[in-house]
Amino acid sequence: MKKMTLTLVALAAGMLAGTAIAQNAQPPKAEPAMQKVLDAMAALKPKPIETLTPAEARKQPSAADAVKKVLSDAGQSTAPEPGVTMKTQTVQGKGGSFPVHIFTPEGTGPFPVIVYYHGGGFVIADTKVYEASVRALAKGAKAIVVSADYRLAPEHTFPTQPEDAFAAYKWAIENAKQFNGDPMRVAVAGESAGGNLATVVSMMARDQKAQLPLHQLLVYPVVDNDMNNESYKKNANAKPLNKAMMGWFFKHYGADPKSPYALPLKATSLKGLPPATVITAEIDPLMTEGKAYADRLKKEGVTVNYRHFTGVTHEFFGMGAVVPKAKEAQQFAADELAKAFNAKR
């Protein structure tokens, strides 16, 4: 494990050095609603994540905080979207436990189930930061969303994160009936690092011959570590995610860079994975790899519905309250999940 971690640290250090080459790069222009959020984020004065310890980084203002500021400045409510109830339970993982938050839409059920994984580079954030996305999917897809607060790196070393993610998926299937869910209609979803975990869980289910998710929703997923591709160069200095931050996340994640359970694009085969919905954003270092993953899934026989959104940044998906394109992306994702669930009725 030590050798693998050092390998990834060295790789990340080299990539961080490459940031200097693109230090004058200007990311594409954000559309007006997105720019309001970026301005609000700047007003909150976050410190550069890559200069902080993980503990310090977890205290920094998030994109969700910026959305709340836009709403507050406009005199609008910052309360969570109504129509969804939440309760928390505990799942036992290898060597420890972690919470899952169960979001249930209005209705009688039994409901299909989405197991959701939040972003944050495997190092920061939790369900609370991504709650707007979770509630939108629960309402839009008319599904129960089980959001896993998997244990974070570097305190919990790889492969804790994918193992926790898979444990949450298995727990959701085994306990679905207890929370008014349908154990035969279970999908996985995630944003950024959570998109990575969603597709890794799909791989684990395939490899272990377990029940496959009906669908995988991958929103700008982390699937590779090529930090010199087109979108990394174009968005080296983008907000709220840039190249230096990704180097910091990789360093603290400390995963084996050769493992497909760390970087799914390195997998020998993607055949046999569930149908996928893949969403990417223009102003995002992860755009190129997200598109490449969608293309490779399709090439290897997986049904893929891919959608790219221009003028918006990484983290835009949860900004439906203030960014119309986020609302559009949420509806697209929810519709694709609902189609998968309805086909299984």
Solvent accessible surface area in square Angstrom, and as a share of the most:
residue,aa,sasa,rsa
1,M,105,0.47
2,K,156,0.66
3,K,164,0.70
4,M,62,0.28
5,T,42,0.24
6,L,104,0.51
7,T,64,0.37
8,L,4,0.02
9,V,50,0.29
10,A,68,0.52
11,L,64,0.32
12,A,1,0.01
13,A,56,0.43
14,G,48,0.46
15,M,17,0.07
16,L,59,0.29
17,A,73,0.56
18,G,14,0.14
19,T,22,0.13
20,A,62,0.48
21,I,159,0.81
22,A,15,0.12
23,Q,117,0.52
24,N,126,0.65
25,A,27,0.21
26,Q,149,0.66
27,P,39,0.25
28,P,33,0.20
29,K,184,0.78
30,A,10,0.08
31,E,41,0.18
32,P,110,0.69
33,A,21,0.16
34,M,0,0.00
35,Q,70,0.31
36,K,132,0.56
37,V,2,0.01
38,L,30,0.15
39,D,81,0.42
40,A,8,0.06
41,M,26,0.12
42,A,69,0.54
43,A,56,0.44
44,L,61,0.30
45,K,167,0.71
46,P,47,0.30
47,K,124,0.53
48,P,74,0.46
49,I,16,0.08
50,E,60,0.27
51,T,93,0.54
52,L,23,0.11
53,T,69,0.40
54,P,17,0.11
55,A,58,0.45
56,E,79,0.36
57,A,3,0.02
58,R,84,0.31
59,K,167,0.71
60,Q,40,0.18
61,P,36,0.22
62,S,25,0.16
63,A,17,0.13
64,A,31,0.24
65,D,55,0.29
66,A,0,0.00
67,V,15,0.09
68,K,93,0.39
69,K,59,0.25
70,V,23,0.13
71,L,16,0.08
72,S,68,0.44
73,D,103,0.54
74,A,67,0.52
75,G,72,0.69
76,Q,103,0.46
77,S,83,0.54
78,T,58,0.34
79,A,72,0.55
80,P,72,0.45
81,E,67,0.30
82,P,103,0.65
83,G,22,0.21
84,V,12,0.07
85,T,97,0.56
86,M,90,0.40
87,K,98,0.42
88,T,71,0.41
89,Q,70,0.31
90,T,91,0.53
91,V,4,0.02
92,Q,127,0.57
93,G,10,0.09
94,K,148,0.63
95,G,87,0.84
96,G,19,0.18
97,S,54,0.35
98,F,5,0.02
99,P,52,0.33
100,V,0,0.00
101,H,28,0.12
102,I,1,0.01
103,F,1,0.00
104,T,32,0.19
105,P,10,0.06
106,E,142,0.64
107,G,62,0.60
108,T,125,0.72
109,G,30,0.29
110,P,89,0.56
111,F,16,0.07
112,P,9,0.06
113,V,0,0.00
114,I,0,0.00
115,V,0,0.00
116,Y,1,0.00
117,Y,0,0.00
118,H,1,0.01
119,G,0,0.00
120,G,8,0.08
121,G,6,0.06
122,F,6,0.03
123,V,0,0.00
124,I,29,0.15
125,A,23,0.18
126,D,56,0.29
127,T,6,0.04
128,K,127,0.54
129,V,48,0.28
130,Y,12,0.05
131,E,17,0.08
132,A,56,0.43
133,S,1,0.01
134,V,0,0.00
135,R,26,0.09
136,A,14,0.11
137,L,1,0.00
138,A,0,0.00
139,K,75,0.32
140,G,27,0.26
141,A,5,0.04
142,K,144,0.61
143,A,0,0.00
144,I,0,0.00
145,V,0,0.00
146,V,0,0.00
147,S,0,0.00
148,A,0,0.00
149,D,24,0.13
150,Y,4,0.01
151,R,33,0.12
152,L,33,0.16
153,A,0,0.00
154,P,52,0.33
155,E,108,0.48
156,H,71,0.31
157,T,80,0.46
158,F,11,0.04
159,P,50,0.32
160,T,23,0.13
161,Q,0,0.00
162,P,0,0.00
163,E,47,0.21
164,D,0,0.00
165,A,0,0.00
166,F,10,0.04
167,A,18,0.14
168,A,0,0.00
169,Y,1,0.00
170,K,85,0.36
171,W,35,0.12
172,A,0,0.00
173,I,32,0.16
174,E,132,0.59
175,N,26,0.14
176,A,0,0.00
177,K,161,0.68
178,Q,145,0.65
179,F,11,0.05
180,N,61,0.31
181,G,2,0.02
182,D,31,0.16
183,P,24,0.15
184,M,108,0.48
185,R,11,0.04
186,V,0,0.00
187,A,0,0.00
188,V,0,0.00
189,A,0,0.00
190,G,0,0.00
191,E,2,0.01
192,S,6,0.04
193,A,0,0.00
194,G,0,0.00
195,G,0,0.00
196,N,0,0.00
197,L,0,0.00
198,A,0,0.00
199,T,0,0.00
200,V,0,0.00
201,V,0,0.00
202,S,0,0.00
203,M,1,0.00
204,M,10,0.05
205,A,0,0.00
206,R,60,0.22
207,D,70,0.36
208,Q,110,0.49
209,K,183,0.77
210,A,39,0.30
211,Q,63,0.28
212,L,71,0.35
213,P,3,0.02
214,L,44,0.22
215,H,12,0.05
216,Q,0,0.00
217,L,1,0.01
218,L,0,0.00
219,V,1,0.00
220,Y,0,0.00
221,P,0,0.00
222,V,2,0.01
223,V,0,0.00
224,D,22,0.11
225,N,8,0.04
226,D,62,0.32
227,M,0,0.00
228,N,82,0.42
229,N,20,0.10
230,E,108,0.48
231,S,0,0.00
232,Y,0,0.00
233,K,116,0.49
234,K,87,0.37
235,N,0,0.00
236,A,1,0.01
237,N,52,0.27
238,A,0,0.00
239,K,121,0.51
240,P,21,0.13
241,L,8,0.04
242,N,15,0.08
243,K,4,0.02
244,A,16,0.13
245,M,24,0.11
246,M,6,0.02
247,G,0,0.00
248,W,6,0.02
249,F,12,0.05
250,F,7,0.03
251,K,77,0.32
252,H,34,0.15
253,Y,7,0.03
254,G,7,0.07
255,A,2,0.02
256,D,27,0.14
257,P,11,0.07
258,K,166,0.70
259,S,20,0.13
260,P,46,0.29
261,Y,58,0.22
262,A,2,0.02
263,L,6,0.03
264,P,0,0.00
265,L,37,0.18
266,K,91,0.38
267,A,6,0.04
268,T,139,0.81
269,S,41,0.26
270,L,0,0.00
271,K,129,0.55
272,G,49,0.47
273,L,10,0.05
274,P,4,0.02
275,P,56,0.35
276,A,1,0.01
277,T,0,0.00
278,V,0,0.00
279,I,0,0.00
280,T,0,0.00
281,A,0,0.00
282,E,46,0.21
283,I,5,0.03
284,D,0,0.00
285,P,0,0.00
286,L,0,0.00
287,M,37,0.16
288,T,36,0.21
289,E,3,0.02
290,G,0,0.00
291,K,76,0.32
292,A,39,0.30
293,Y,0,0.00
294,A,1,0.01
295,D,68,0.35
296,R,54,0.20
297,L,0,0.00
298,K,115,0.49
299,K,178,0.76
300,E,32,0.15
301,G,67,0.65
302,V,8,0.05
303,T,100,0.58
304,V,19,0.11
305,N,60,0.31
306,Y,52,0.20
307,R,83,0.30
308,H,66,0.29
309,F,8,0.03
310,T,70,0.41
311,G,8,0.08
312,V,0,0.00
313,T,0,0.00
314,H,6,0.02
315,E,36,0.16
316,F,0,0.00
317,F,1,0.00
318,G,18,0.17
319,M,4,0.02
320,G,13,0.12
321,A,70,0.54
322,V,28,0.16
323,V,0,0.00
324,P,94,0.59
325,K,60,0.25
326,A,0,0.00
327,K,106,0.45
328,E,78,0.35
329,A,0,0.00
330,Q,12,0.06
331,Q,96,0.43
332,F,26,0.11
333,A,0,0.00
334,A,1,0.01
335,D,57,0.30
336,E,19,0.09
337,L,0,0.00
338,A,24,0.19
339,K,124,0.53
340,A,21,0.16
341,F,3,0.01
342,N,84,0.43
343,A,93,0.72
344,K,95,0.40
345,R,203,0.74
